[in-house]
């Protein structure tokens, strides 16, 4: 029996309904109260809750009656999720007063439990996304902070609001990217189903990741530059303004208000400096051993693209009827399991792997001399036999007597290969530096390229031309390793151009080309 007014339960158990027999119905009732609270409706009667559930606003489960909903709400009051107060608004007589009429509302514990469950369900169901738009927003907010940093006395409210928006956007970008990459492994795995639809989905997913890699390379370099400019202008001054504005709302503690305010300001300033450090580490690499999170994300995305391409290629091979090694081994395993006895299993082993017993592993010089006189027309019956050592037949092994061969020292060869690899890496880096342009340039204006730079240029040009669709005048592409970006646009009426190198002459229509080294800007 519910009292006329019940506050929070003495020992609230707001999560007890999750393990109750009618857990789904309890969840529907509590979600109805949570949605009503979002509409600034505090109190609900059982008939109001039942009407909203019957109206289909919750979109869940079967219809329920007023009496059933009332019983559920009474149980939730016992657990401390709801509070029941006497409903005196519709009392017109003493009989109405003694009749059980209550108004229900969420308790503090019940609302906190609903928020925790909603957060859990959202986190579990989150698929994540690669937010290219967030990159542009972060860059724009940093640019706005830079404008305020130039001012001698910036507005604290404007600085604080910009930093709050920047922290929220960056947190969303990082969390969604982490969730997307964590769930990408499940997307790469293939379960039997519509193969054509699966391949089409993989192709769209590859295009999606490719676009994000390109946007991350462009926006990441821009954000890194803006962060450097802000630190040069004194970003701590802006963080201090935001910390002071937050400390103004701190609850006073103790007698010394000034000391409490100073502690609140220092705590807020430390939190903002920690957020700024996280933002910087996300976009700027400290050294080769501590790459930025953006660079690691780009590398993980490139690896995922390769895995997706391999998965699509494997499915195409299956559809074209090519041999599938895993399917062959499964069939062979089934044959072994169905073998009637060990002798049949041994015959199957020899037939499958061709490992027949070998008695003679070497041929004596005398036999080789006799074989010199044997022609291809000689029958095997007339051919001289192979003379096998009795020791080989008796023991199954034949060891040549004498001193064993000495181990060859290959340190010089290894040193030569290491020096050659280091030299090629330096030459490749130099070639990439020579190919980078300061903005768009015409192909005819490119300097004479050395052989290594020219071969790298041919690869970049081939990637750009292969990515352009018919009718496109401009194309932007990032190399498969994510190290360089090429923008290529055709010049209308530009005629033909010839590039003369030591390897030959490259001719074709005039284009504007812009080459950027993404590794140097990370």
VEXDREN-2710 file (C-alpha; in Angstrom, 1 decimal):
% VEXDREN-2710
k/r/px/py/pz
1/UNK/0.0/0.0/0.0
2/UNK/1.4/3.4/-1.0
3/UNK/1.4/6.2/1.6
4/UNK/-0.1/9.6/0.7
5/UNK/3.3/11.0/0.0
6/UNK/6.5/9.0/-0.6
7/UNK/9.9/10.5/-1.2
8/UNK/13.0/8.6/-2.1
9/UNK/13.2/5.0/-1.0
10/UNK/15.2/4.4/2.2
11/UNK/17.4/2.0/0.3
12/UNK/16.8/2.8/-3.4
13/UNK/17.5/0.1/-6.0
14/UNK/16.9/2.0/-9.2
15/UNK/18.4/-0.8/-11.4
16/UNK/16.4/-3.6/-9.9
17/UNK/13.8/-3.5/-12.7
18/UNK/16.4/-4.6/-15.2
19/UNK/16.4/-8.1/-13.8
20/UNK/12.7/-8.3/-13.1
21/UNK/10.4/-10.6/-15.1
22/UNK/8.6/-7.7/-16.8
23/UNK/11.8/-5.7/-17.4
24/UNK/10.7/-4.5/-20.9
25/UNK/7.4/-3.1/-19.5
26/UNK/9.3/-1.3/-16.6
27/UNK/11.7/0.1/-19.2
28/UNK/8.8/1.4/-21.3
29/UNK/7.2/3.1/-18.3
30/UNK/10.4/4.8/-17.2
31/UNK/11.2/6.0/-20.7
32/UNK/7.8/7.5/-20.8
33/UNK/8.6/9.5/-17.7
34/UNK/12.0/10.5/-19.1
35/UNK/10.4/11.8/-22.3
36/UNK/7.8/13.7/-20.3
37/UNK/10.6/15.3/-18.2
38/UNK/12.3/16.5/-21.5
39/UNK/8.9/18.2/-22.3
40/UNK/9.1/19.8/-18.8
41/UNK/6.2/17.7/-17.5
42/UNK/7.0/16.6/-13.9
43/UNK/3.9/14.7/-12.7
44/UNK/2.1/11.9/-14.5
45/UNK/-1.0/9.8/-13.6
46/UNK/-1.2/6.1/-14.4
47/UNK/-3.8/6.8/-17.1
48/UNK/-1.6/9.4/-18.7
49/UNK/1.3/6.9/-18.9
50/UNK/-1.0/4.2/-20.3
51/UNK/-2.5/6.6/-22.9
52/UNK/0.9/7.7/-24.1
53/UNK/2.0/4.1/-24.4
54/UNK/-1.2/3.1/-26.2
55/UNK/-0.8/6.0/-28.5
56/UNK/2.4/4.5/-29.9
57/UNK/4.6/7.4/-28.9
58/UNK/7.1/5.0/-27.4
59/UNK/7.0/2.7/-30.5
60/UNK/7.6/-0.4/-28.4
61/UNK/5.9/-3.6/-27.4
62/UNK/2.2/-4.5/-27.0
63/UNK/-0.6/-2.4/-25.6
64/UNK/-1.2/-2.3/-21.8
65/UNK/-4.1/-1.3/-19.6
66/UNK/-4.3/1.3/-16.9
67/UNK/-4.4/-1.2/-14.1
68/UNK/-1.3/-3.0/-15.3
69/UNK/0.6/0.3/-15.6
70/UNK/-0.5/1.3/-12.1
71/UNK/0.9/-1.9/-10.7
72/UNK/4.2/-1.4/-12.5
73/UNK/4.4/2.2/-11.2
74/UNK/3.7/1.0/-7.6
75/UNK/6.6/-1.5/-7.9
76/UNK/8.9/1.3/-9.3
77/UNK/8.0/3.4/-6.2
78/UNK/9.2/0.5/-4.0
79/UNK/12.5/0.4/-5.8
80/UNK/12.9/4.1/-5.6
81/UNK/12.7/5.0/-9.3
82/UNK/9.4/6.9/-8.8
83/UNK/7.9/9.1/-6.2
84/UNK/4.1/9.0/-5.4
85/UNK/2.2/12.0/-4.1
86/UNK/-1.4/12.2/-3.3
87/UNK/-3.5/13.5/-6.2
88/UNK/-5.8/16.1/-4.5
89/UNK/-6.4/18.1/-7.7
90/UNK/-9.5/16.1/-8.6
91/UNK/-10.9/15.5/-5.0
92/UNK/-14.5/16.7/-4.6
93/UNK/-15.6/14.6/-1.7
94/UNK/-14.3/12.7/1.4
95/UNK/-14.8/9.4/-0.6
96/UNK/-12.5/10.7/-3.4
97/UNK/-9.9/11.7/-0.8
98/UNK/-9.8/8.2/0.7
99/UNK/-9.7/6.6/-2.8
100/UNK/-6.1/5.7/-4.0
101/UNK/-5.2/8.5/-6.4
102/UNK/-1.6/9.5/-6.9
103/UNK/0.7/11.6/-9.0
104/UNK/4.0/10.1/-10.0
105/UNK/7.3/11.7/-10.9
106/UNK/10.9/10.5/-11.4
107/UNK/13.1/10.6/-8.3
108/UNK/16.7/11.8/-8.5
109/UNK/17.9/8.2/-8.3
110/UNK/15.4/7.1/-11.0
111/UNK/16.4/9.8/-13.4
112/UNK/20.1/9.2/-12.8
113/UNK/19.6/5.5/-13.5
114/UNK/17.7/6.4/-16.8
115/UNK/20.5/8.6/-17.9
116/UNK/23.1/5.9/-17.1
117/UNK/21.1/3.2/-19.0
118/UNK/20.6/5.6/-22.0
119/UNK/24.3/6.4/-22.1
120/UNK/25.2/2.7/-21.9
121/UNK/22.8/1.8/-24.8
122/UNK/24.1/4.7/-26.9
123/UNK/27.7/3.7/-26.3
124/UNK/27.0/0.0/-27.1
125/UNK/25.0/0.8/-30.2
126/UNK/27.4/3.5/-31.5
127/UNK/28.8/2.7/-35.0
128/UNK/31.0/5.7/-35.1
129/UNK/31.8/7.9/-38.1
130/UNK/34.7/9.7/-39.7
131/UNK/33.6/13.3/-39.3
132/UNK/35.2/15.3/-42.1
133/UNK/32.9/18.2/-41.3
134/UNK/34.2/18.3/-37.7
135/UNK/37.7/18.9/-39.1
136/UNK/36.6/22.0/-40.9
137/UNK/34.7/23.2/-37.8
138/UNK/37.8/22.8/-35.6
139/UNK/40.0/24.7/-38.1
140/UNK/37.4/27.5/-38.2
141/UNK/37.1/27.7/-34.5
142/UNK/40.9/27.8/-34.1
143/UNK/41.0/30.6/-36.7
144/UNK/38.4/32.6/-34.7
145/UNK/40.5/32.1/-31.6
146/UNK/43.5/33.4/-33.5
147/UNK/41.6/36.6/-34.3
148/UNK/40.8/37.1/-30.6
149/UNK/44.4/36.4/-29.6
150/UNK/45.5/39.3/-31.7
151/UNK/43.3/41.6/-29.6
152/UNK/44.9/43.3/-26.6
153/UNK/41.8/42.7/-24.4
154/UNK/39.7/39.9/-25.9
155/UNK/36.2/39.3/-24.7
156/UNK/36.3/36.5/-22.1
157/UNK/32.8/35.3/-23.0
158/UNK/33.6/35.0/-26.7
159/UNK/36.9/33.1/-25.8
160/UNK/35.1/30.8/-23.4
161/UNK/32.3/29.9/-25.8
162/UNK/34.8/29.3/-28.6
163/UNK/36.9/27.0/-26.4
164/UNK/33.8/25.1/-25.2
165/UNK/32.6/24.6/-28.8
166/UNK/36.1/23.5/-29.8
167/UNK/36.4/21.0/-27.0
168/UNK/33.0/19.5/-27.7
169/UNK/33.7/19.2/-31.5
170/UNK/37.1/17.7/-30.9
171/UNK/35.8/15.2/-28.3
172/UNK/33.0/14.1/-30.8
173/UNK/35.6/13.7/-33.6
174/UNK/38.0/11.6/-31.5
175/UNK/35.2/9.4/-30.0
176/UNK/33.5/8.8/-33.3
177/UNK/36.8/8.0/-35.1
178/UNK/37.7/5.5/-32.3
179/UNK/34.3/3.9/-32.5
180/UNK/34.4/3.7/-36.3
181/UNK/37.9/2.1/-36.5
182/UNK/36.9/-0.4/-33.7
183/UNK/33.8/-1.4/-35.6
184/UNK/35.6/-1.5/-39.0
185/UNK/36.9/-5.0/-38.2
186/UNK/33.4/-6.3/-38.2
187/UNK/32.7/-4.6/-41.5
188/UNK/35.7/-6.3/-43.1
189/UNK/34.6/-9.7/-42.0
190/UNK/32.1/-11.3/-44.4
191/UNK/29.2/-13.5/-43.5
192/UNK/27.4/-15.5/-46.2
193/UNK/24.6/-13.5/-47.8
194/UNK/24.2/-11.2/-50.8
195/UNK/27.6/-11.2/-52.3
196/UNK/26.8/-8.5/-54.9
197/UNK/25.4/-6.2/-52.2
198/UNK/28.3/-6.9/-49.9
199/UNK/30.9/-5.9/-52.6
200/UNK/28.9/-2.7/-53.5
201/UNK/28.9/-1.8/-49.8
202/UNK/32.6/-2.4/-49.5
203/UNK/33.3/-0.2/-52.5
204/UNK/31.2/2.6/-51.0
205/UNK/33.0/2.2/-47.7
206/UNK/36.4/2.4/-49.4
207/UNK/35.3/5.6/-51.1
208/UNK/34.1/7.0/-47.8
209/UNK/37.5/6.2/-46.0
210/UNK/39.4/7.6/-49.0
211/UNK/37.6/10.9/-48.8
212/UNK/38.2/11.2/-45.0
213/UNK/41.9/10.4/-45.5
214/UNK/42.2/13.3/-48.0
215/UNK/40.2/15.6/-45.8
216/UNK/42.3/14.6/-42.8
217/UNK/45.5/15.3/-44.6
218/UNK/44.4/18.8/-45.8
219/UNK/42.5/19.9/-42.6
220/UNK/45.1/18.2/-40.3
221/UNK/47.9/20.3/-41.8
222/UNK/45.8/23.4/-41.6
223/UNK/44.9/22.7/-37.9
224/UNK/48.5/22.0/-37.0
225/UNK/49.5/25.4/-38.5
226/UNK/46.8/27.2/-36.6
227/UNK/47.8/25.5/-33.3
228/UNK/51.4/26.6/-33.9
229/UNK/50.2/30.2/-34.5
230/UNK/48.0/30.3/-31.4
231/UNK/50.9/29.1/-29.2
232/UNK/53.1/31.8/-30.7
233/UNK/50.4/34.4/-29.8
234/UNK/50.1/33.1/-26.2
235/UNK/47.3/30.6/-26.0
236/UNK/47.7/30.3/-22.2
237/UNK/46.2/33.8/-22.0
238/UNK/43.0/32.6/-23.7
239/UNK/42.9/29.5/-21.5
240/UNK/43.3/31.6/-18.4
241/UNK/40.3/33.8/-19.5
242/UNK/38.1/30.7/-19.9
243/UNK/39.3/29.4/-16.5
244/UNK/38.5/32.7/-14.7
245/UNK/35.0/32.7/-16.3
246/UNK/34.4/29.1/-15.1
247/UNK/35.8/29.9/-11.6
248/UNK/33.2/32.7/-11.2
249/UNK/30.5/30.1/-10.9
250/UNK/32.3/28.0/-8.4
251/UNK/30.6/27.3/-5.1
252/UNK/32.3/29.2/-2.2
253/UNK/34.2/27.0/0.3
254/UNK/35.3/27.9/3.8
255/UNK/35.8/31.4/5.0
256/UNK/38.5/32.7/2.6
257/UNK/36.5/33.3/-0.6
258/UNK/39.6/34.6/-2.5
259/UNK/41.6/31.4/-1.8
260/UNK/38.6/29.3/-2.9
261/UNK/38.3/31.3/-6.1
262/UNK/42.0/31.0/-6.8
263/UNK/41.9/27.2/-6.3
264/UNK/38.8/26.9/-8.6
265/UNK/40.6/29.0/-11.3
266/UNK/43.8/26.9/-11.1
267/UNK/41.8/23.7/-11.4
268/UNK/39.9/25.0/-14.4
269/UNK/43.1/26.3/-16.0
270/UNK/44.8/22.9/-15.5
271/UNK/41.8/21.2/-17.2
272/UNK/41.9/23.5/-20.2
273/UNK/45.7/23.0/-20.6
274/UNK/45.2/19.3/-20.5
275/UNK/42.5/19.6/-23.3
276/UNK/44.8/21.8/-25.3
277/UNK/47.6/19.2/-25.0
278/UNK/45.3/16.5/-26.2
279/UNK/44.3/18.6/-29.2
280/UNK/47.9/19.3/-30.0
281/UNK/49.0/15.7/-29.7
282/UNK/46.1/14.6/-31.9
283/UNK/47.3/16.7/-34.9
284/UNK/51.0/17.4/-34.3
285/UNK/53.7/14.7/-34.1
286/UNK/56.3/15.2/-31.4
287/UNK/58.9/13.0/-33.1
288/UNK/59.3/9.8/-35.2
289/UNK/58.6/7.7/-32.1
290/UNK/55.6/9.7/-31.1
291/UNK/53.4/10.2/-34.2
292/UNK/50.2/12.2/-33.9
293/UNK/46.9/10.5/-33.5
294/UNK/45.8/11.9/-36.8
295/UNK/48.7/10.2/-38.5
296/UNK/48.0/6.9/-36.7
297/UNK/44.4/7.2/-37.7
298/UNK/45.4/7.8/-41.3
299/UNK/47.7/4.8/-41.3
300/UNK/45.0/2.6/-39.8
301/UNK/42.5/3.8/-42.4
302/UNK/45.0/3.0/-45.2
303/UNK/45.5/-0.5/-43.7
304/UNK/41.7/-0.9/-43.5
305/UNK/41.4/0.0/-47.2
306/UNK/43.9/-2.6/-48.2
307/UNK/42.1/-5.2/-46.1
308/UNK/38.8/-4.2/-47.7
309/UNK/40.3/-4.5/-51.2
310/UNK/41.7/-7.9/-50.3
311/UNK/38.3/-9.0/-49.0
312/UNK/36.5/-7.8/-52.2
313/UNK/39.2/-9.5/-54.4
314/UNK/38.7/-12.8/-52.5
315/UNK/34.9/-12.6/-53.1
316/UNK/35.4/-11.9/-56.8
317/UNK/37.7/-14.9/-57.0
318/UNK/35.0/-17.0/-55.4
319/UNK/32.4/-15.8/-57.7
320/UNK/34.5/-16.3/-60.8
321/UNK/35.0/-20.0/-59.8
322/UNK/38.7/-19.8/-58.9
323/UNK/40.1/-22.2/-56.4
324/UNK/39.6/-21.3/-52.8
325/UNK/42.3/-22.8/-50.6
326/UNK/40.3/-22.7/-47.4
327/UNK/37.4/-24.5/-49.1
328/UNK/39.8/-27.1/-50.5
329/UNK/41.3/-27.8/-47.1
330/UNK/37.8/-28.1/-45.6
331/UNK/36.9/-30.7/-48.3
332/UNK/40.1/-32.6/-47.7
333/UNK/39.5/-32.6/-44.0
334/UNK/36.1/-34.1/-44.6
335/UNK/37.6/-36.8/-46.8
336/UNK/40.1/-37.7/-44.0
337/UNK/37.2/-37.9/-41.6
338/UNK/35.3/-40.2/-43.9
339/UNK/38.3/-42.5/-44.5
340/UNK/37.3/-46.1/-43.6
341/UNK/40.7/-47.0/-42.1
342/UNK/44.2/-45.8/-41.5
343/UNK/45.5/-47.4/-44.7
344/UNK/43.0/-45.4/-46.8
345/UNK/44.0/-42.2/-44.9
346/UNK/47.6/-42.8/-45.7
347/UNK/46.8/-43.3/-49.4
348/UNK/44.8/-40.1/-49.4
349/UNK/47.7/-38.3/-47.8
350/UNK/50.2/-39.5/-50.4
351/UNK/47.7/-38.6/-53.2
352/UNK/47.0/-35.1/-51.9
353/UNK/50.5/-34.0/-50.9
354/UNK/52.6/-36.2/-53.2
355/UNK/54.9/-37.3/-50.4
356/UNK/55.7/-40.8/-51.6
357/UNK/58.6/-42.7/-49.8
358/UNK/62.0/-41.8/-51.2
359/UNK/64.7/-44.5/-51.1
360/UNK/67.5/-42.7/-53.0
361/UNK/68.3/-39.1/-52.4
362/UNK/71.6/-39.0/-54.2
363/UNK/72.9/-40.6/-57.5
364/UNK/76.5/-41.9/-57.5
365/UNK/78.9/-40.7/-60.1
366/UNK/79.1/-44.1/-61.8
367/UNK/75.4/-44.1/-62.4
368/UNK/75.5/-40.6/-63.8
369/UNK/78.2/-41.7/-66.2
370/UNK/76.0/-44.6/-67.4
371/UNK/73.1/-42.3/-67.9
372/UNK/75.0/-40.1/-70.3
373/UNK/74.6/-42.9/-72.9
374/UNK/70.9/-43.2/-72.4
375/UNK/68.6/-41.4/-74.8
376/UNK/65.0/-40.4/-74.5
377/UNK/64.0/-43.3/-76.7
378/UNK/65.5/-45.9/-74.2
379/UNK/62.9/-47.9/-72.4
380/UNK/63.0/-47.9/-68.6
381/UNK/63.5/-51.7/-68.8
382/UNK/66.7/-51.3/-70.7
383/UNK/68.0/-48.3/-68.7
384/UNK/70.8/-48.9/-66.2
385/UNK/69.6/-49.3/-62.6
386/UNK/70.4/-46.9/-59.8
387/UNK/73.0/-48.4/-57.4
388/UNK/72.0/-47.6/-53.8
389/UNK/74.4/-47.8/-50.9
390/UNK/73.5/-50.8/-48.6
391/UNK/73.9/-48.4/-45.6
392/UNK/71.1/-46.2/-47.1
393/UNK/68.8/-49.2/-47.5
394/UNK/69.6/-50.5/-44.0
395/UNK/69.5/-47.2/-42.0
396/UNK/67.5/-44.9/-44.2
397/UNK/70.3/-42.2/-44.1
398/UNK/73.4/-41.6/-46.1
399/UNK/76.0/-39.2/-44.8
400/UNK/79.0/-38.1/-46.8
401/UNK/82.2/-38.6/-44.9
402/UNK/84.6/-35.7/-44.5
403/UNK/84.8/-32.3/-43.1
404/UNK/81.4/-30.4/-43.0
405/UNK/81.0/-27.3/-45.0
406/UNK/82.0/-24.1/-43.2
407/UNK/79.3/-21.5/-42.5
408/UNK/79.7/-18.6/-45.0
409/UNK/80.1/-15.1/-43.5
410/UNK/77.5/-12.9/-45.2
411/UNK/78.0/-9.8/-43.1
412/UNK/79.4/-7.8/-46.0
413/UNK/76.4/-8.7/-48.2
414/UNK/74.0/-7.7/-45.4
415/UNK/75.9/-4.4/-44.9
416/UNK/75.7/-3.7/-48.7
417/UNK/71.9/-4.3/-48.7
418/UNK/71.4/-2.1/-45.7
419/UNK/73.5/0.7/-47.2
420/UNK/71.6/0.4/-50.4
421/UNK/68.2/0.6/-48.7
422/UNK/69.3/3.6/-46.7
423/UNK/70.6/5.3/-49.8
424/UNK/67.4/4.6/-51.7
425/UNK/65.3/6.0/-48.8
426/UNK/67.3/9.2/-48.8
427/UNK/67.0/9.5/-52.6
428/UNK/63.3/8.9/-52.5
429/UNK/62.8/11.5/-49.8
430/UNK/64.9/14.0/-51.9
431/UNK/62.8/13.1/-54.9
432/UNK/59.6/13.8/-53.0
433/UNK/60.9/17.1/-51.8
434/UNK/61.9/18.1/-55.4
435/UNK/58.4/17.2/-56.7
436/UNK/56.5/19.3/-54.1
437/UNK/55.0/22.5/-55.6
438/UNK/54.1/25.8/-54.0
439/UNK/50.6/25.8/-55.3
440/UNK/49.3/24.8/-58.8
441/UNK/51.9/24.9/-61.7
442/UNK/51.7/24.0/-65.3
443/UNK/53.2/20.7/-66.5
444/UNK/55.3/22.7/-69.0
445/UNK/56.8/24.8/-66.1
446/UNK/58.2/21.7/-64.3
447/UNK/62.0/21.7/-64.0
448/UNK/64.0/18.9/-65.7
449/UNK/63.6/15.9/-63.4
450/UNK/66.3/13.4/-62.5
451/UNK/65.4/9.7/-63.2
452/UNK/64.2/8.9/-59.7
453/UNK/62.1/12.0/-59.3
454/UNK/60.7/11.4/-62.8
455/UNK/59.7/7.8/-62.0
456/UNK/58.0/9.0/-58.8
457/UNK/56.2/11.7/-60.9
458/UNK/54.9/9.1/-63.4
459/UNK/53.4/7.1/-60.5
460/UNK/51.7/10.2/-59.1
461/UNK/50.4/11.2/-62.5
462/UNK/49.1/7.7/-63.2
463/UNK/47.2/7.7/-59.8
464/UNK/45.6/11.0/-60.6
465/UNK/44.6/10.1/-64.2
466/UNK/43.2/6.7/-63.1
467/UNK/41.0/8.3/-60.5
468/UNK/39.5/10.8/-62.9
469/UNK/36.1/10.0/-64.3
470/UNK/35.0/10.9/-67.9
471/UNK/34.0/14.5/-68.0
472/UNK/35.9/15.6/-64.9
473/UNK/38.1/18.6/-65.4
474/UNK/39.8/18.3/-61.9
475/UNK/40.7/15.4/-59.6
476/UNK/42.3/15.1/-56.2
477/UNK/43.9/11.9/-55.0
478/UNK/46.1/10.7/-52.2
479/UNK/48.6/7.9/-52.8
480/UNK/47.9/4.5/-51.4
481/UNK/50.5/4.9/-48.6
482/UNK/48.9/8.3/-47.6
483/UNK/52.2/10.1/-48.1
484/UNK/51.5/12.5/-51.0
485/UNK/48.5/14.3/-52.5
486/UNK/48.1/15.3/-56.1
487/UNK/45.6/17.8/-57.5
488/UNK/45.3/17.7/-61.3
489/UNK/43.1/19.9/-63.4
490/UNK/43.0/20.2/-67.2
491/UNK/43.8/23.5/-68.9
492/UNK/41.2/24.4/-71.5
493/UNK/43.0/25.3/-74.8
494/UNK/46.4/24.7/-73.2
495/UNK/47.7/22.6/-76.1
496/UNK/50.2/19.8/-75.7
497/UNK/53.3/19.8/-73.6
498/UNK/56.5/17.7/-73.7
499/UNK/58.7/16.9/-70.8
500/UNK/62.2/15.8/-71.8
501/UNK/64.1/13.6/-69.4
502/UNK/67.0/11.2/-69.7
503/UNK/64.5/8.3/-69.8
504/UNK/62.6/9.8/-72.8
505/UNK/60.0/12.3/-73.7
506/UNK/56.6/12.5/-71.9
507/UNK/53.9/14.3/-74.0
508/UNK/50.3/15.0/-73.4
509/UNK/47.7/17.8/-72.9
510/UNK/48.6/20.7/-70.6
511/UNK/47.4/20.4/-67.0
512/UNK/47.7/22.3/-63.8
513/UNK/49.3/20.1/-61.1
514/UNK/49.8/20.6/-57.4
515/UNK/51.9/18.1/-55.4
516/UNK/51.9/18.1/-51.6
517/UNK/54.0/16.0/-49.2
518/UNK/51.6/15.0/-46.5
519/UNK/54.3/13.4/-44.4
520/UNK/56.1/16.7/-44.0
521/UNK/53.0/18.5/-42.9
522/UNK/51.9/16.0/-40.2
END
